[in-house]
Amino acid sequence: MKQLSIANDVAVDTDIRALLAKLGIEFWTRIPRAAGRGPRTGAREDDHVWPGYNAVTIAVVDDALAARAIQALRAFRDAHPKAGLFAWTVSVETTL
Protein backbone atom coordinates (compact mmCIF):
# COMPACT_ATOMS: atom_id res chain seq x y z
CA MET A 1 0.00 0.00 0.00
CA LYS A 2 1.06 3.56 -0.71
CA GLN A 3 -0.01 6.94 0.53
CA LEU A 4 -0.45 9.15 -2.50
CA SER A 5 -0.15 12.83 -1.61
CA ILE A 6 -0.91 15.59 -4.07
CA ALA A 7 -0.37 19.32 -3.58
CA ASN A 8 -1.81 21.51 -6.31
CA ASP A 9 -2.96 25.02 -7.12
CA VAL A 10 -6.60 25.24 -6.09
CA ALA A 11 -7.39 26.47 -9.62
CA VAL A 12 -6.89 22.91 -10.95
CA ASP A 13 -8.35 21.09 -7.95
CA THR A 14 -11.49 20.01 -9.84
CA ASP A 15 -9.29 18.62 -12.62
CA ILE A 16 -7.20 16.66 -10.11
CA ARG A 17 -10.27 15.17 -8.44
CA ALA A 18 -11.65 14.21 -11.87
CA LEU A 19 -8.35 12.54 -12.70
CA LEU A 20 -8.48 10.56 -9.44
CA ALA A 21 -12.07 9.49 -10.16
CA LYS A 22 -11.07 8.36 -13.65
CA LEU A 23 -8.33 6.23 -12.08
CA GLY A 24 -10.86 4.69 -9.69
CA ILE A 25 -9.59 6.45 -6.57
CA GLU A 26 -12.85 7.00 -4.70
CA PHE A 27 -11.67 7.61 -1.15
CA TRP A 28 -9.38 10.46 -0.18
CA THR A 29 -8.83 13.23 2.33
CA ARG A 30 -8.57 16.81 1.11
CA ILE A 31 -6.97 19.73 2.92
CA PRO A 32 -8.61 22.68 1.16
CA ARG A 33 -6.12 25.48 1.95
CA ALA A 34 -2.38 25.05 2.15
CA ALA A 35 0.42 27.54 1.58
CA GLY A 36 3.55 26.57 -0.30
CA ARG A 37 6.31 27.42 -2.71
CA GLY A 38 7.09 25.45 -5.84
CA PRO A 39 10.02 25.53 -8.27
CA ARG A 40 7.82 26.21 -11.29
CA THR A 41 5.15 28.47 -9.83
CA GLY A 42 6.70 30.29 -6.88
CA ALA A 43 4.98 31.09 -3.61
CA ARG A 44 1.30 30.76 -2.82
CA GLU A 45 0.89 32.11 0.69
CA ASP A 46 -2.79 33.17 0.47
CA ASP A 47 -1.92 36.77 1.36
CA HIS A 48 -1.63 40.12 -0.41
CA VAL A 49 2.06 39.62 -1.23
CA TRP A 50 1.82 36.01 -2.48
CA PRO A 51 -1.82 35.48 -3.50
CA GLY A 52 -3.32 32.09 -4.20
CA TYR A 53 -3.24 28.86 -2.27
CA ASN A 54 -2.97 25.12 -2.77
CA ALA A 55 -5.10 22.14 -1.89
CA VAL A 56 -3.65 18.85 -0.67
CA THR A 57 -5.29 15.49 -1.37
CA ILE A 58 -4.20 12.27 0.32
CA ALA A 59 -5.31 8.74 -0.63
CA VAL A 60 -4.12 5.29 0.40
CA VAL A 61 -4.07 2.92 -2.58
CA ASP A 62 -2.33 -0.24 -3.72
CA ASP A 63 1.15 0.06 -5.20
CA ALA A 64 0.10 -0.45 -8.83
CA LEU A 65 -2.62 2.20 -8.62
CA ALA A 66 -0.20 4.63 -6.96
CA ALA A 67 2.22 4.16 -9.86
CA ARG A 68 -0.55 4.76 -12.42
CA ALA A 69 -1.68 7.85 -10.53
CA ILE A 70 1.83 9.32 -10.46
CA GLN A 71 2.14 8.67 -14.19
CA ALA A 72 -1.22 10.37 -14.89
CA LEU A 73 -0.38 13.30 -12.61
CA ARG A 74 2.99 13.72 -14.35
CA ALA A 75 1.22 13.86 -17.72
CA PHE A 76 -1.23 16.45 -16.35
CA ARG A 77 1.61 18.58 -14.95
CA ASP A 78 3.51 18.38 -18.23
CA ALA A 79 0.40 19.53 -20.10
CA HIS A 80 -0.23 22.35 -17.58
CA PRO A 81 3.22 23.56 -16.44
CA LYS A 82 1.88 26.67 -14.69
CA ALA A 83 -0.75 24.71 -12.73
CA GLY A 84 1.41 24.09 -9.69
CA LEU A 85 1.32 20.35 -9.01
CA PHE A 86 3.54 18.17 -6.86
CA ALA A 87 2.81 14.56 -5.93
CA TRP A 88 4.62 11.87 -3.98
CA THR A 89 4.11 8.44 -2.45
CA VAL A 90 5.26 6.83 0.76
CA SER A 91 4.86 3.25 1.95
CA VAL A 92 1.99 2.49 4.31
CA GLU A 93 2.60 -0.29 6.81
CA THR A 94 -0.84 -0.53 8.41
CA THR A 95 -4.28 0.97 8.07
CA LEU A 96 -7.32 1.01 10.31
PyMOL CGO cylinders between C-alpha atoms (Angstrom):
from pymol import cmd
from pymol.cgo import CYLINDER

trace = [
    CYLINDER, 0.00, 0.00, 0.00, 1.06, 3.56, -0.71, 0.3, 1, 1, 1, 1, 1, 1,
    CYLINDER, 1.06, 3.56, -0.71, -0.01, 6.94, 0.53, 0.3, 1, 1, 1, 1, 1, 1,
    CYLINDER, -0.01, 6.94, 0.53, -0.45, 9.15, -2.50, 0.3, 1, 1, 1, 1, 1, 1,
    CYLINDER, -0.45, 9.15, -2.50, -0.15, 12.83, -1.61, 0.3, 1, 1, 1, 1, 1, 1,
    CYLINDER, -0.15, 12.83, -1.61, -0.91, 15.59, -4.07, 0.3, 1, 1, 1, 1, 1, 1,
    CYLINDER, -0.91, 15.59, -4.07, -0.37, 19.32, -3.58, 0.3, 1, 1, 1, 1, 1, 1,
    CYLINDER, -0.37, 19.32, -3.58, -1.81, 21.51, -6.31, 0.3, 1, 1, 1, 1, 1, 1,
    CYLINDER, -1.81, 21.51, -6.31, -2.96, 25.02, -7.12, 0.3, 1, 1, 1, 1, 1, 1,
    CYLINDER, -2.96, 25.02, -7.12, -6.60, 25.24, -6.09, 0.3, 1, 1, 1, 1, 1, 1,
    CYLINDER, -6.60, 25.24, -6.09, -7.39, 26.47, -9.62, 0.3, 1, 1, 1, 1, 1, 1,
    CYLINDER, -7.39, 26.47, -9.62, -6.89, 22.91, -10.95, 0.3, 1, 1, 1, 1, 1, 1,
    CYLINDER, -6.89, 22.91, -10.95, -8.35, 21.09, -7.95, 0.3, 1, 1, 1, 1, 1, 1,
    CYLINDER, -8.35, 21.09, -7.95, -11.49, 20.01, -9.84, 0.3, 1, 1, 1, 1, 1, 1,
    CYLINDER, -11.49, 20.01, -9.84, -9.29, 18.62, -12.62, 0.3, 1, 1, 1, 1, 1, 1,
    CYLINDER, -9.29, 18.62, -12.62, -7.20, 16.66, -10.11, 0.3, 1, 1, 1, 1, 1, 1,
    CYLINDER, -7.20, 16.66, -10.11, -10.27, 15.17, -8.44, 0.3, 1, 1, 1, 1, 1, 1,
    CYLINDER, -10.27, 15.17, -8.44, -11.65, 14.21, -11.87, 0.3, 1, 1, 1, 1, 1, 1,
    CYLINDER, -11.65, 14.21, -11.87, -8.35, 12.54, -12.70, 0.3, 1, 1, 1, 1, 1, 1,
    CYLINDER, -8.35, 12.54, -12.70, -8.48, 10.56, -9.44, 0.3, 1, 1, 1, 1, 1, 1,
    CYLINDER, -8.48, 10.56, -9.44, -12.07, 9.49, -10.16, 0.3, 1, 1, 1, 1, 1, 1,
    CYLINDER, -12.07, 9.49, -10.16, -11.07, 8.36, -13.65, 0.3, 1, 1, 1, 1, 1, 1,
    CYLINDER, -11.07, 8.36, -13.65, -8.33, 6.23, -12.08, 0.3, 1, 1, 1, 1, 1, 1,
    CYLINDER, -8.33, 6.23, -12.08, -10.86, 4.69, -9.69, 0.3, 1, 1, 1, 1, 1, 1,
    CYLINDER, -10.86, 4.69, -9.69, -9.59, 6.45, -6.57, 0.3, 1, 1, 1, 1, 1, 1,
    CYLINDER, -9.59, 6.45, -6.57, -12.85, 7.00, -4.70, 0.3, 1, 1, 1, 1, 1, 1,
    CYLINDER, -12.85, 7.00, -4.70, -11.67, 7.61, -1.15, 0.3, 1, 1, 1, 1, 1, 1,
    CYLINDER, -11.67, 7.61, -1.15, -9.38, 10.46, -0.18, 0.3, 1, 1, 1, 1, 1, 1,
    CYLINDER, -9.38, 10.46, -0.18, -8.83, 13.23, 2.33, 0.3, 1, 1, 1, 1, 1, 1,
    CYLINDER, -8.83, 13.23, 2.33, -8.57, 16.81, 1.11, 0.3, 1, 1, 1, 1, 1, 1,
    CYLINDER, -8.57, 16.81, 1.11, -6.97, 19.73, 2.92, 0.3, 1, 1, 1, 1, 1, 1,
    CYLINDER, -6.97, 19.73, 2.92, -8.61, 22.68, 1.16, 0.3, 1, 1, 1, 1, 1, 1,
    CYLINDER, -8.61, 22.68, 1.16, -6.12, 25.48, 1.95, 0.3, 1, 1, 1, 1, 1, 1,
    CYLINDER, -6.12, 25.48, 1.95, -2.38, 25.05, 2.15, 0.3, 1, 1, 1, 1, 1, 1,
    CYLINDER, -2.38, 25.05, 2.15, 0.42, 27.54, 1.58, 0.3, 1, 1, 1, 1, 1, 1,
    CYLINDER, 0.42, 27.54, 1.58, 3.55, 26.57, -0.30, 0.3, 1, 1, 1, 1, 1, 1,
    CYLINDER, 3.55, 26.57, -0.30, 6.31, 27.42, -2.71, 0.3, 1, 1, 1, 1, 1, 1,
    CYLINDER, 6.31, 27.42, -2.71, 7.09, 25.45, -5.84, 0.3, 1, 1, 1, 1, 1, 1,
    CYLINDER, 7.09, 25.45, -5.84, 10.02, 25.53, -8.27, 0.3, 1, 1, 1, 1, 1, 1,
    CYLINDER, 10.02, 25.53, -8.27, 7.82, 26.21, -11.29, 0.3, 1, 1, 1, 1, 1, 1,
    CYLINDER, 7.82, 26.21, -11.29, 5.15, 28.47, -9.83, 0.3, 1, 1, 1, 1, 1, 1,
    CYLINDER, 5.15, 28.47, -9.83, 6.70, 30.29, -6.88, 0.3, 1, 1, 1, 1, 1, 1,
    CYLINDER, 6.70, 30.29, -6.88, 4.98, 31.09, -3.61, 0.3, 1, 1, 1, 1, 1, 1,
    CYLINDER, 4.98, 31.09, -3.61, 1.30, 30.76, -2.82, 0.3, 1, 1, 1, 1, 1, 1,
    CYLINDER, 1.30, 30.76, -2.82, 0.89, 32.11, 0.69, 0.3, 1, 1, 1, 1, 1, 1,
    CYLINDER, 0.89, 32.11, 0.69, -2.79, 33.17, 0.47, 0.3, 1, 1, 1, 1, 1, 1,
    CYLINDER, -2.79, 33.17, 0.47, -1.92, 36.77, 1.36, 0.3, 1, 1, 1, 1, 1, 1,
    CYLINDER, -1.92, 36.77, 1.36, -1.63, 40.12, -0.41, 0.3, 1, 1, 1, 1, 1, 1,
    CYLINDER, -1.63, 40.12, -0.41, 2.06, 39.62, -1.23, 0.3, 1, 1, 1, 1, 1, 1,
    CYLINDER, 2.06, 39.62, -1.23, 1.82, 36.01, -2.48, 0.3, 1, 1, 1, 1, 1, 1,
    CYLINDER, 1.82, 36.01, -2.48, -1.82, 35.48, -3.50, 0.3, 1, 1, 1, 1, 1, 1,
    CYLINDER, -1.82, 35.48, -3.50, -3.32, 32.09, -4.20, 0.3, 1, 1, 1, 1, 1, 1,
    CYLINDER, -3.32, 32.09, -4.20, -3.24, 28.86, -2.27, 0.3, 1, 1, 1, 1, 1, 1,
    CYLINDER, -3.24, 28.86, -2.27, -2.97, 25.12, -2.77, 0.3, 1, 1, 1, 1, 1, 1,
    CYLINDER, -2.97, 25.12, -2.77, -5.10, 22.14, -1.89, 0.3, 1, 1, 1, 1, 1, 1,
    CYLINDER, -5.10, 22.14, -1.89, -3.65, 18.85, -0.67, 0.3, 1, 1, 1, 1, 1, 1,
    CYLINDER, -3.65, 18.85, -0.67, -5.29, 15.49, -1.37, 0.3, 1, 1, 1, 1, 1, 1,
    CYLINDER, -5.29, 15.49, -1.37, -4.20, 12.27, 0.32, 0.3, 1, 1, 1, 1, 1, 1,
    CYLINDER, -4.20, 12.27, 0.32, -5.31, 8.74, -0.63, 0.3, 1, 1, 1, 1, 1, 1,
    CYLINDER, -5.31, 8.74, -0.63, -4.12, 5.29, 0.40, 0.3, 1, 1, 1, 1, 1, 1,
    CYLINDER, -4.12, 5.29, 0.40, -4.07, 2.92, -2.58, 0.3, 1, 1, 1, 1, 1, 1,
    CYLINDER, -4.07, 2.92, -2.58, -2.33, -0.24, -3.72, 0.3, 1, 1, 1, 1, 1, 1,
    CYLINDER, -2.33, -0.24, -3.72, 1.15, 0.06, -5.20, 0.3, 1, 1, 1, 1, 1, 1,
    CYLINDER, 1.15, 0.06, -5.20, 0.10, -0.45, -8.83, 0.3, 1, 1, 1, 1, 1, 1,
    CYLINDER, 0.10, -0.45, -8.83, -2.62, 2.20, -8.62, 0.3, 1, 1, 1, 1, 1, 1,
    CYLINDER, -2.62, 2.20, -8.62, -0.20, 4.63, -6.96, 0.3, 1, 1, 1, 1, 1, 1,
    CYLINDER, -0.20, 4.63, -6.96, 2.22, 4.16, -9.86, 0.3, 1, 1, 1, 1, 1, 1,
    CYLINDER, 2.22, 4.16, -9.86, -0.55, 4.76, -12.42, 0.3, 1, 1, 1, 1, 1, 1,
    CYLINDER, -0.55, 4.76, -12.42, -1.68, 7.85, -10.53, 0.3, 1, 1, 1, 1, 1, 1,
    CYLINDER, -1.68, 7.85, -10.53, 1.83, 9.32, -10.46, 0.3, 1, 1, 1, 1, 1, 1,
    CYLINDER, 1.83, 9.32, -10.46, 2.14, 8.67, -14.19, 0.3, 1, 1, 1, 1, 1, 1,
    CYLINDER, 2.14, 8.67, -14.19, -1.22, 10.37, -14.89, 0.3, 1, 1, 1, 1, 1, 1,
    CYLINDER, -1.22, 10.37, -14.89, -0.38, 13.30, -12.61, 0.3, 1, 1, 1, 1, 1, 1,
    CYLINDER, -0.38, 13.30, -12.61, 2.99, 13.72, -14.35, 0.3, 1, 1, 1, 1, 1, 1,
    CYLINDER, 2.99, 13.72, -14.35, 1.22, 13.86, -17.72, 0.3, 1, 1, 1, 1, 1, 1,
    CYLINDER, 1.22, 13.86, -17.72, -1.23, 16.45, -16.35, 0.3, 1, 1, 1, 1, 1, 1,
    CYLINDER, -1.23, 16.45, -16.35, 1.61, 18.58, -14.95, 0.3, 1, 1, 1, 1, 1, 1,
    CYLINDER, 1.61, 18.58, -14.95, 3.51, 18.38, -18.23, 0.3, 1, 1, 1, 1, 1, 1,
    CYLINDER, 3.51, 18.38, -18.23, 0.40, 19.53, -20.10, 0.3, 1, 1, 1, 1, 1, 1,
    CYLINDER, 0.40, 19.53, -20.10, -0.23, 22.35, -17.58, 0.3, 1, 1, 1, 1, 1, 1,
    CYLINDER, -0.23, 22.35, -17.58, 3.22, 23.56, -16.44, 0.3, 1, 1, 1, 1, 1, 1,
    CYLINDER, 3.22, 23.56, -16.44, 1.88, 26.67, -14.69, 0.3, 1, 1, 1, 1, 1, 1,
    CYLINDER, 1.88, 26.67, -14.69, -0.75, 24.71, -12.73, 0.3, 1, 1, 1, 1, 1, 1,
    CYLINDER, -0.75, 24.71, -12.73, 1.41, 24.09, -9.69, 0.3, 1, 1, 1, 1, 1, 1,
    CYLINDER, 1.41, 24.09, -9.69, 1.32, 20.35, -9.01, 0.3, 1, 1, 1, 1, 1, 1,
    CYLINDER, 1.32, 20.35, -9.01, 3.54, 18.17, -6.86, 0.3, 1, 1, 1, 1, 1, 1,
    CYLINDER, 3.54, 18.17, -6.86, 2.81, 14.56, -5.93, 0.3, 1, 1, 1, 1, 1, 1,
    CYLINDER, 2.81, 14.56, -5.93, 4.62, 11.87, -3.98, 0.3, 1, 1, 1, 1, 1, 1,
    CYLINDER, 4.62, 11.87, -3.98, 4.11, 8.44, -2.45, 0.3, 1, 1, 1, 1, 1, 1,
    CYLINDER, 4.11, 8.44, -2.45, 5.26, 6.83, 0.76, 0.3, 1, 1, 1, 1, 1, 1,
    CYLINDER, 5.26, 6.83, 0.76, 4.86, 3.25, 1.95, 0.3, 1, 1, 1, 1, 1, 1,
    CYLINDER, 4.86, 3.25, 1.95, 1.99, 2.49, 4.31, 0.3, 1, 1, 1, 1, 1, 1,
    CYLINDER, 1.99, 2.49, 4.31, 2.60, -0.29, 6.81, 0.3, 1, 1, 1, 1, 1, 1,
    CYLINDER, 2.60, -0.29, 6.81, -0.84, -0.53, 8.41, 0.3, 1, 1, 1, 1, 1, 1,
    CYLINDER, -0.84, -0.53, 8.41, -4.28, 0.97, 8.07, 0.3, 1, 1, 1, 1, 1, 1,
    CYLINDER, -4.28, 0.97, 8.07, -7.32, 1.01, 10.31, 0.3, 1, 1, 1, 1, 1, 1,
]
cmd.load_cgo(trace, "trace")
